[in-house]
Amino acid sequence: MLTHHVSNMGLIRLKIRELAQEKGWTLKEVSDRSGVIYSTVRSYARRTGMTTVDFTSIHKLARTFDVMIEDLVEILEE
């Protein structure tokens, strides 16, 4: 699994809940559509302030929501 430590970027949050709400999808639907396992989707949706993310998952999620990675990732502190 390709993980990337983003300590140089500070803390990030993934805007999964907001994007799912816009589409009218549950987190389970996000998981099914993206191929990212549900526990990961749920964890990323709940957590505020992550320092390590799985780039493969982020790429799949961005593609599923049809947004740029920059639109999925919110940088909380640099």
Residue pairs with C-beta under 8 A, 6 or more apart in sequence:
1 54
1 56
2 54
2 55
2 56
3 52
3 53
3 54
3 55
4 52
4 53
4 54
4 55
5 51
5 52
6 12
6 50
6 51
6 52
6 53
7 51
9 75
9 78
10 51
10 75
10 76
10 77
10 78
11 49
11 50
11 51
11 75
11 76
11 77
12 49
12 50
12 51
12 53
12 73
12 74
12 75
12 76
13 47
13 48
13 49
13 50
13 73
13 74
13 76
14 44
14 45
14 50
14 53
14 58
14 61
14 72
14 73
14 74
15 71
15 72
15 73
15 74
16 27
16 30
16 41
16 44
16 45
16 61
16 72
17 27
17 45
19 65
19 67
19 72
20 26
20 27
20 29
20 30
20 45
20 65
23 65
25 33
27 38
27 41
27 42
27 45
28 38
30 36
30 41
30 61
30 64
31 37
31 38
31 40
31 41
33 64
34 41
34 57
34 60
34 61
34 63
34 64
35 60
36 57
36 60
36 61
40 54
40 57
41 61
44 50
44 53
44 57
44 61
48 76
49 76
53 73
58 69
58 72
58 73
59 69
61 72
62 68
62 69
62 71
62 72
65 71
65 72
